[in-house]
Amino acid sequence: MLNGVHPQETEVVAKRRSFTAKYKRQIVREADACKEPSEVGALLRREGLYSSHLTTWRRELEGCWRK
């Protein structure tokens, strides 16, 4: 016990992940190259991402391409 706190009781603080533009483009390209919906799901699971990431990144890229 140190200062009234047990070492096992340390607080874990979640950290929000950030992704580079290069990584986002790479994932969107890989997803667009998928032939089956299950392949997109496998990609997202492999990378630890959610479909909302892909949706947001596609919108971001679409906005960049329109400019």
MOZI-V72772 format. One record per residue. OMEGA is omega in whole degrees, 0 to 359 (999 if undefined). Layout:
((OMEGA) (OMEGA))
This chain:
((181) (181) (177) (180) (176) (181) (181) (185) (180) (183) (177) (181) (180) (179) (179) (179) (174) (185) (179) (178) (179) (179) (179) (179) (180) (182) (179) (178) (179) (180) (179) (180) (180) (181) (183) (177) (180) (178) (177) (178) (179) (178) (181) (178) (181) (183) (181) (183) (175) (179) (179) (175) (183) (179) (180) (182) (177) (178) (178) (181) (178) (177) (178) (183) (180) (184) (999))
